[in-house]
Amino acid sequence: MERGRAKAHRPLPPEVRRAAVERGLAAYGRGAWYLAHEELEPAWMGTDDPAERALLSGLIKLAAAYVHAARGNPLGVLTNLRGARERLATATAATATATSAAGPAGANEWIDLPALLIGVDDRLTRIEALCAGPLDAAIGDAGAAVPSHDVAGPVGRFRGAPVTIPLLTLPRRPA
């Protein structure tokens, strides 16, 4: 059973889901994490395949972790990285047992899920260490510029300066 919010399934044809995934991954690659989350969500809601939903929701949670980092919310980073890790592990297990690698609208054609999990685990270790101490230690430069809407979403949701957590790129599958 999928944890978290269970949004209604709104079927989308594979080519529409693929386009949404490509836009979302491109936004993530530019560091526009809020936009990545928004672009990936219709693809996630557009499929009823459990493995595809797990992968897409994992990527959405990963983008949300960076949104919370930009907003200065270390506990939001931690919560979303944990959720991303859980969903990406589910997608990895499902992909390993599947007979085809169709994946989420083609995203699994090039995302190296095991490598991505290693990166998420690294970021989890780092943010858990930061959150174990005073939360002020996790906060970055108080004089940092407010990120754009595409990066961090609505301005009214900021808690402080950005959290210092290294960017996690989406690793490509070996050819």
Number of C-alpha atoms within 10 A of each C-alpha: 5 11 9 8 6 9 9 9 13 12 15 16 11 15 11 15 25 18 16 22 25 18 17 27 24 16 22 27 15 13 20 23 29 26 24 29 26 19 23 27 20 19 28 30 19 22 21 14 11 16 21 25 24 24 27 31 26 25 29 27 24 26 32 28 27 31 31 27 28 30 27 26 23 29 19 17 29 22 17 23 25 20 22 27 22 19 25 27 19 20 24 21 14 18 19 11 9 12 8 8 14 13 21 24 23 18 20 20 15 14 16 16 21 15 14 21 18 12 19 19 16 14 20 20 13 16 22 17 11 21 17 10 10 9 13 14 13 24 22 17 12 10 9 11 9 15 18 13 14 19 25 26 22 13 12 7 12 19 15 20 22 27 26 19 20 13 11 17 11 17 15 15 13 8 5
